[in-house]
Amino acid sequence: MSLQALPALSWVKELGNSQAQVNSTTSLPEPLDIPDANLIIRSSDLVNFRVHKSVLAMASPFFRDLLSLAQPSAYESIDGLPVVQLREDAELLKSLVSLLYPIRTVIPKSYGKALNLLAACKKYDMVRARLSVRSKINWGNFPRARGTQVFGAYAIANSEGLIPEMKDAALRTLSHSMTFETLWKQLRLFEGSALRDLALFRRRCRDSCLACLESFLEVHPPGPSSIWVGCPDVMPNRSLSDPPPPPVLPSWLRQFLSQIISDLKLQAFTDPLDFYKSIREKGLTDFKSHAGCDFCSEVYATKGFIFFTNLSDKLKDAQVKVHIQFQCTQEFTSPPEVRDDLVADPRVKISKS
């Protein structure tokens, strides 16, 4: 996949006027403005960053291979330094290069820009930088998508092939309604089949939750609900010579599970699917209507909290295990073709020295 084939992200500034004057001074923090730099990388908005070939080569096999190639003698240079033109804007390159040097990282201004940075790390095969960005997002050092912004985050991650971020954003959309009112400002970010794939993902999550809930209707061990078998309210009167009755769940628990299943079957995939977060409270409410039963009260006192916590966790896991489809870009796996394409690009001129 060539650099030319990589689409510009919707949250990245578009390429400026090619006739604009180049800013020949770096906008990196002062510690990077050092005299022994031997390469200039230029942003799409024509800002130059003075860096070291060795640093780029150590951080990126992509640049290591690119810088090892012989180039025509008529390459562009500034102050004797070769220039490499990149597609990323200056704001993104400032964050990217700051990840490669022992200085304070330049933090992206939004989660969308953090995804842009992650996509650049992936494109240039900067494994350590990519791990660093993901770590900073997970630890809250970089911005995260808030509220319904997760729909836009999903769209961008999908278009850039950022699979972990795409799955995380898709799961987080389940806390929100997928309606036009929610999406309309972000619809322009969706490409190809991304919107359809997200809708199918939500539907499969609902079906997975249904299967999970139905498993809790199982009364035979080791079924999770078998601990409730023995409620006298549903046990028939029998003599000692009668065979043991078939196991039955207490009426309140069967009604509790059956009602959730019924409601979920009627629920549209566009509705929120985070009901598992409040299922312990709902279970306690339904149990209170049956609190006079000594058997169920004892089970609830000793195992009830664990049971409903397990139910909530299993429902969440049922969603996490659902596979998310994506129509995204191919993985960056063909360095020779990419190198050939870059060498053919007249804007990319470097020296072998």
N, C-alpha and C positions, 0 to 999 in steps of 0.2 A: 504494500500500500504506500503510495507516494505521498509526500507532503502536500502536493497539489490536490490530491484526492481527499484530503481531510477537510470536512466542512467547517466553516467558522461557527463557533458556538454562539448561540443567541445572546448569551450574557457577556460576550466579549466584544469590546469595541471594534467596529468594522475598520478595515484597512483605510487609512487616510489618503489624502490626495498624494499621488506618487511624485508630484512636483514640489511637495512641501520641502522646506529646508531641513536638512538633517541636523539634529542636535548632536554635536560631536563631543559633548561632555557627558560623562556618566552620571546617572541619577542614583547610583548605588550609595549606600552609607559610606562615610569617609574612610573607614578602615580598608575598603576595597579599592580605593583610588591610589594604587601603588605603581611605582615606576617600572617594575619588571614584567608587567602584563605583556603578553605576546600575541593576543588575538582580540578582535572586536566582534561581538555578536550584536546585530542590529535588530531592533523590534519592528513590528509591522507599522507602528506610528513613528518610525525613523529616529529612535533614540539609541545611542551607541553605549554598549557596556564593555569595558575593558576587563578581560579575564585571562586565565592561564590555560593554554592548551592541555597541559598535564592534568590540571584539575578536572576539566571536562572529560578527558580521556579516562581518568580513574573512575569518574562518576557514571559514565555512559559508554557502553560498548558501541552504541550508535556513533557518537562523536569520535571515539577512538578509531573506528574503522574509517570514518569520513576524513579525519585529519591525516590518516596515513596514505591517502590517495594523492597521486601527482596531479597538479592542476596547471592549466595554461598560464603562461607567463604574464598575460595581460589581466591579472586579477586586480580588483579594486583594493586600495589600501588607504589608511589614514595614519599619518606619522610613521609610515613604514610597517604598520600592522595590518595583516590581512583581515578582510571583513566577511562575515557570514550573515546572510539575511535570513531571519526566521519569521514564522507566521504569527508568533505570539506578540501581544502588545507590551509596552514598557512596564505597566503595572504588574503583569504576570511574570515577566522576566526578572523583575526586581525580587519577587518572592522566590522564584526558582533558583536564581544564582545565590541568594542568601542562604539557601539550604546546603550549598556546596562548600561554604566557607565557615570558619569558626567565629561567626558573629551572630548577633541576635537576628532571628528569622523575621522577615517582613511578613506580617500577618495579612492574609487576604481580607477584603472589606466585607465579604458576604459568603454564604455557603456556596452560592453559584460560582463565585470566583475561586473558592477552594476546590471545587470540582474541576474547574478549568486548569488549575495548577496540577491536580492529580492526573488529568488527562495528558498534560504536557510531560509529566514524569513517565507516564506509560509510553507515550509516543517516542521519547528519546531513550527508553529502556533504562531509566534511572531507578534501579530497584530500591536502593537504600533511601533515596529521596522520597519515593512513593510510600515506603513503609513509614517514614517520618511524618508525612502528611496525614496518612490514615491514623497514626497514633495521636497526632495533635488534634485531629477532629474528634476522635473517640474520647480523649481526655478533656475536651472542651477548650483547648488552647486556640483552636481555629473555630470560626463560626459554624453553627449547624442550622439546618432548615427549621423554621418555627411554624407551627400551625399548618395551614393549608399550603404553605410553601413547599411541602414535601411532594406535591404533585409535580411542580416544576423541577424539583431536584430529581425525581424519578425520570422525567423526560430527558434531562441533560445526561444523566448517568447512562440511560439507555442508548442515546445517540452516540455516546463516546465509548461504549463497551466497558464501563466501570461496573462490573457485575456485583461485587459486594455492596457498593453504594446503591445500586439499582434495587437489589433485594431489600436492603434496609429501608429505603424510601417507600417501596411498594408496601411493605408491612406497616409502615407508619401511616400510610394513607387509609388504612382500615379504621382508624379512629375518626375519620371524617366522611361526610357524605360526598359521593362522587357525582355532583350535579353541575349543571351549566353555571349556576351562580358561584360555585366553588372554583370552577376551572377556567372561566372565560378569559381572565387576564393571562392565563398561562397556556392556553391552547396553542399559541404560536410556537411554543417550545417542543411540542410533540411532532415527531417525524415518523413517516411510514406507518407501521402497524402498532406503534407504541401504545396508543390510547386503547386500541382493541385488546392488546395483550394484557394491559393493566386490568381491564374489565373482566377478562377471562380468569386472571389470577384471583381477583376478588371472588368470583363465582366458585372457583375451585377451593378457596379458603372456606367459604360457607359450606360446601359439600364435605370437606374434611372435618369441619366442626360437627356436622350432623353425624358422621360416622363415629366420631369420638363419643358424642352424647349417647348414641345408641348402644355403644359398648358398655356404658354404665348402667344399662338396663339388664345386663347379664347378672343372673343371680347365683350361678354356680361358681365355686372357687376355681381359679384364683381371681375371678372377676372382682373389680374394685368395690362393687356394691354388695358383695356377699356378706360383709360384716353386719349388714342390717337384717339379714334373714333370721326370723325368730320372733317377730313382732306378734304378740297374742291377738291383736285386732284382726289379723288376716289368717290366723291359724284356725282350722276347723276343729270343732270338738270331736274327739275320737276316744275310743277305748284302747286299752293296752294291747289288744289283739289286732287292732287296725294297722295297716302298713303306714310307714311314715309319709306324711303329705309332701307334695312337691314344694320346693322352696319358692317363696313369694316375697317380693319387696313390700315394705310397708306402704300403705295407700298414699300417704303424704309424699313419700320420696318418688314413687312412680308418677304421681300427678305432677310433681315438681319437674322431673326430667321430661315427661311427655309434653308438658306445656311449653318448655323451652324449645323442644324439637319442633312442635307445631308452629310456634311463632317464627322460628328460623326458616322453616320451609316456605312460609309466606313472605319472608323478607326479600326485598330486591337486592341484587348485588351492589347497587349504588348506595345502600344504607350503611351506616357504620357497623363494624363487626368486632367491637371491643367489649361485648357484653360479659366476657369472662372476667373482666376486672371487678365486677360487682356481684359475681355469682355466689361468693361466700355469704355476703349480707342477705341476698335473696334466699339462700338456703336456710339461714338462721330464721328468717321471717316465716318461712313455710313450716319449719320444724316446730316453732312455738305453738302452732295450732294443734300439735300432737304431743305437747310437752307432758301431758298427764300419763303417758305410757312409760312405766318404769324401765322396760327393756330398751326402748329407743333412747330414753334419757341417759341411761348408763352408757350406751354405745356412743352417743353424742359427746358425753362428758370425757370419755377416754380416747375416742378416735374421730370425733366429728370434725374438729378443726383440721386434722390431717387429711380427712376425706375430701372436704371441700377445697382445701388448698391444692390437693392432688388434681381434683377436677378442673380447677382454674388453670393449673400448670399444663395439664394435658391438652386443654383447648388451645392454649397459646402455642404449645409445641405442634399441634395439628396444623396451625397456620404457617409456622416457621418451616415445616417440612414440605410445604407445597412448592413445586418448582415454578420459577418465573421464566416465561419465555422472553426472548429479546431479539429484535431485528437489527441489532447494533452492528457497528463496524467490526471487521475481522481483527483478530489479535495481531500484534505487530511481530510477525514471525519470518519476514523475508528480507533481511538486511542487504543481500547483494542487489536485489531489484531496487530497493530504496536508495542505495548508494549510487547505482547507475542513474537513477532518475535525478538525484540531487546534482550529480556532476554535470548532467545535461542542462540543468537550470542555470541560465546566465546570471542570475542574481546571487548564486552561491559560488564564491571565489575564495579559495584558501591556498595557502602555500604549504609545501611539505616540510619546510624547515621548522 
